[in-house]
Amino acid sequence: MSVETASFAVSWPGEQSTGTRALDQDQRLNRFLAEVERRALRIAEIGVRDRDEALDLVQDAMIKLASKYADRSSEEWAPLFYRILQNGVRDWHRRQAVRNRVMVWFGRARTDAEDYDPVASAPDPMGRTPDEELSTSQSMDSLASAVHALPARQREAFMLRTFEGLDVAGTAVAMGCSEGSVKTHYSRAIHSLRATLEET
């Protein structure tokens, strides 16, 4: 009797610890997603130039990470998440290319009203002067345009290394390429951006 009781007492905490570990993993994943959301949205927005589409892409990437890779170690989440997101951006561009080929027959042109972003147009809560705000806005617009104009792989390497702060190894996982390729794409992106921004 005492052996059975002792055995039961030993196994029960083990079951609890398994449940606790799963709960801790879920909480860590939720924290990761909350921390990465804003940066990921900015990356996606530069990639597709459409805030609503970027939001959808980020949400899809979060869902895929949670459903497929929640059991991975937290150190693996960032590269995996950005690989999913970058694949989503590439798929979006492929769909747009097909859509544009079809829509050209109907003569549909994008209007300025569709490019209007009320959030970006809101007053600055930091109290900067209109001139400072204009200068900052123009600088950010110039940078966003220059980044968007980069070849896709250079843009990915630049955004993952600069905006997200992934190291070379993590960026290589996210992009699905070698570390040497990451260094090459990133270096070319930096040189291209410097040249473009110096001109403007």
QUITA-V91652 format. One record per backbone hydrogen bond with DSSP energy under -0.5 kcal/mol. CO is the residue of the C=O (numbers start at 1). NH is the residue of the N-H. Records with the same first field share a line. If there is no record, write none. Layout:
CO->NH + NH
//
This chain:
1->5
2->6
3->7
4->8
5->9
6->10
7->11
8->12
9->13
10->14
11->15
12->16
13->17
14->18
15->19
16->20
17->21
18->22
19->23
20->24
21->25
22->26
23->27
24->28
25->29
26->30
27->31
28->32
29->33
30->34
31->35
32->36
33->37
36->40
37->41
38->42
39->43
40->44
41->45
42->46
43->47
44->48
45->49
50->54
51->55
52->56
53->57
54->58
55->59
56->60
57->61
58->62
59->63
60->64
61->65
62->66
63->67
64->68
65->69
66->70
69->72
73->76 + 77
74->77 + 78
76->80
77->81
78->82
79->83
80->84
81->85
82->86
83->87
84->88
85->89
86->90
87->91
88->92
89->93
90->94
91->95
92->96
93->97
94->98
95->99
96->100
97->101
98->102
99->103
100->104
102->105
103->106 + 107 + 108
104->107
111->114 + 115
112->115 + 116
113->116
116->118
117->121
119->122
124->127
129->133
130->134
131->135
132->136
133->137
134->138
135->139
136->140
137->141
138->142
139->143
140->144
141->145
142->146
143->147
144->148
145->149
146->150
147->150
151->155
152->156
153->157
154->158
155->159
156->160
157->161
158->162 + 163
159->163 + 164
160->166
167->171
168->172
169->173
170->174
171->175
172->176 + 177
178->182
179->183
180->184
181->185
182->186
183->187
184->188
185->189
186->190
187->191
188->192
189->193
190->194
191->195
192->196
193->197
194->198
195->199
196->200
//
